[in-house]
Amino acid sequence: MEQKALELIAGKLESALKGSHTLRWAETEEDGRYALLTGQNAAYGVFYDAEGKRFALKICPLAEGEPDGSWSNLSVWLFDPDSDSERDVESIANDFLETVSGPVRTIQKTKKRPKKDDENNVDPVFFINRMVTLFPELKEDLAEHKFYHPDVLPVYFVREKIAPKILETWNGPGGMASKLSDKVFELINECYKNGDLDTKGLITQVILNSVTEPELQARAEEKVGEDLRKIWVAGRKFRDNPAKPEKPKVPGGWMSRFTADTLLNKK
């Protein structure tokens, strides 16, 4: 399934870039088989990571007509061949098409990051794109948001659009036992595990903290991963019981304490 999906995505990119890029297939021990679309100054690569279960569109400068190995991610999408469908493949292909059809990109050579840093490559935009595939009705909202905000505002969009949809699903027919709810939890757990700090914050502080009903919280806790559950439960203590501001320390003596208390009571 993943190879068929890879060929479909690469074929769509080849059609879109026809005349400027040439498609050929390459293979390495680390990346396996991948699609290489070579242009005049740079190359696009479409990779599938079987272990991480994700497709990646990457770009790389050329050295003597060949990619120099310093690939940079342009877009990354989760894809599980056991549960995802051709519709998901179409969504990935369309996103990659939109990415390569944008303004011409300037490629700058940078030092390759250590592999450890590359593991946490799920960012807020990636997370939002994946959520929109679960809730296709949000595509127009995202398109409108991008029209007014070329740089997506993740907190705003997740809080105003995605979180309400998730709560509606969890409270709707089938509740947390529905297939859509299962996919939402699967995506939340995967993106929290592989996400950067901003993505983890969106999941805990925006989505999960919007769940205020004790019964719904208890059921959601059973669905999220252990690490995420610990962070969420700990964070709720601060949300429900915000720390009181500390009183300023003043020199000793009854007059000083009287003056300080008087000023504080006036606020």
Secondary structure, DSSP 4 states (H G I P E B T S, - for coil): -HHHHHHHHHHHHHHHTTTT-EEEEEEETTTEEEEEEE-SSEEEEEEEETTTTEEEEEEEEEETTEE-S--EEEEEEE--TTT--HHHHHHHHHHHHHHHTSSPPPP---PPPPHHHHT--B-HHHHHHHHHHH-GGGHHHHHHHHHH-SS--HHHHIIIIIHHHHHHHHHSTTGGGSHHHHHHHHHHHHHHHHB-HHHHHIIIIIIGGG---HHHHHHHHHHS-HHHHHHHHHHHHHHHSPPPPPPPP--SSHHHHHHHHHHHHH-
